[in-house]
Amino acid sequence: MAWIKEIDYNESKGKLRKIYDRIKGPGEYIDNILKVHSLRPYSLEGHMALYKYVLHNSTNETPVHFLEALGVYVSMLNGCSYCVDHHYQGMRRLLKDDERAEKINSALKNDRPGEVFSLNESAVFTYAKKLTLSPSKMEEEDVVKLRNADLSDGEILEINQVVSYFCYANRTVLGLGVSTDGDILGLSPNDQTDEGNWSHS
């Protein structure tokens, strides 16, 4: 459900049906955050390409569960419960450690990532918070701090893109009233070896 018209799978046709067939989950299920793009299939295609390549790319050096945790944190900062709920479940599934996942969730809710992440990992959350809440105040020193935390420039780019993607996704959800009603939480395009595989499982 959202504040604008959406087209369900069984009502879709043409380009939209082709994209839906690429991204659908069990029982022809489509995430609400994706369905909200249905009036403009090219917008849906762009969203999925960005999401897959930024968060679920086999060449990323940053572990996917860490990127999911970063997405949860950015979504908390932006007040986007939809993305928090979805990506917490994705992180939990990837970690395969419910106790660890809950500790991470609690620490992020309390804005204390240092309780569950190393000093170097915590530097990523400091960068993410500033980029999310005060983007115009970013300066080169913010990147230098990540290098000093042993991140390569490629890893810094990965972090930057994940933070930026979640700010985009959060604003899509919040600006169009997307809810989790009827959603299956935590599904994602898990085949990282095939860039063209967008199916959710």
LINZI-V606054 format. One record per backbone hydrogen bond with DSSP energy under -1.0 kcal/mol. NH is the residue of the N-H (numbers start at 1). CO is the residue of the C=O. E is the energy in kcal/mol with one decimal. If there is no record, write none. Layout:
nh = <NH,NH>
co = <CO,CO>
e = <E,E>
This chain:
nh = <3,11,12,18,19,20,21,23,24,25,28,35,36,37,38,40,43,44,45,46,47,48,49,50,51,52,53,54,55,56,58,60,67,68,69,70,71,72,73,74,75,76,77,78,79,80,84,85,86,87,88,89,90,91,92,93,94,95,96,101,102,103,104,105,106,107,108,109,110,111,112,115,116,117,122,123,124,126,127,128,129,130,131,132,133,134,137,138,142,144,145,147,148,150,151,156,157,158,159,160,161,162,163,164,165,166,167,168,169,170,171,172,173,174,175,176,178,179,183,187,190,192,197,201>
co = <176,8,9,14,15,16,17,19,20,29,25,31,32,34,35,37,40,40,41,42,43,44,45,46,47,48,49,50,51,52,192,57,63,64,65,66,67,68,69,70,71,72,73,74,76,75,80,81,82,83,84,85,86,87,88,89,90,91,92,97,98,99,100,101,102,103,104,105,106,108,107,112,113,113,118,119,121,122,123,124,125,126,127,128,129,130,134,135,139,140,141,143,144,147,146,152,153,154,155,156,157,158,159,160,161,162,163,164,165,166,167,168,169,170,171,172,173,1,180,184,188,190,194,188>
e = <-3.0,-1.2,-1.4,-1.9,-2.2,-3.0,-2.5,-1.7,-2.1,-3.0,-1.0,-2.5,-1.7,-1.7,-2.1,-2.5,-1.6,-1.5,-2.6,-2.1,-2.3,-2.5,-2.2,-2.3,-2.7,-2.8,-2.5,-2.4,-2.2,-1.2,-1.1,-1.6,-2.0,-2.6,-2.0,-2.3,-2.1,-2.3,-2.2,-2.6,-2.2,-2.1,-2.5,-1.9,-1.1,-3.0,-1.9,-2.9,-2.2,-2.6,-2.2,-1.4,-1.7,-2.4,-2.8,-2.3,-2.0,-2.5,-1.8,-2.5,-2.4,-2.0,-2.4,-2.5,-2.5,-2.4,-2.6,-2.3,-1.8,-1.5,-3.3,-2.0,-1.8,-1.9,-2.7,-1.2,-1.0,-1.8,-2.1,-2.6,-2.3,-1.9,-2.6,-2.2,-2.6,-2.7,-2.0,-1.4,-1.9,-2.2,-2.2,-2.2,-2.6,-1.8,-1.9,-2.3,-2.1,-2.0,-2.5,-2.8,-2.6,-2.1,-2.5,-2.4,-2.7,-2.4,-2.0,-2.0,-3.1,-3.1,-1.8,-2.0,-2.4,-3.0,-2.0,-1.0,-2.0,-1.7,-2.6,-1.0,-1.5,-1.6,-1.6,-2.0>
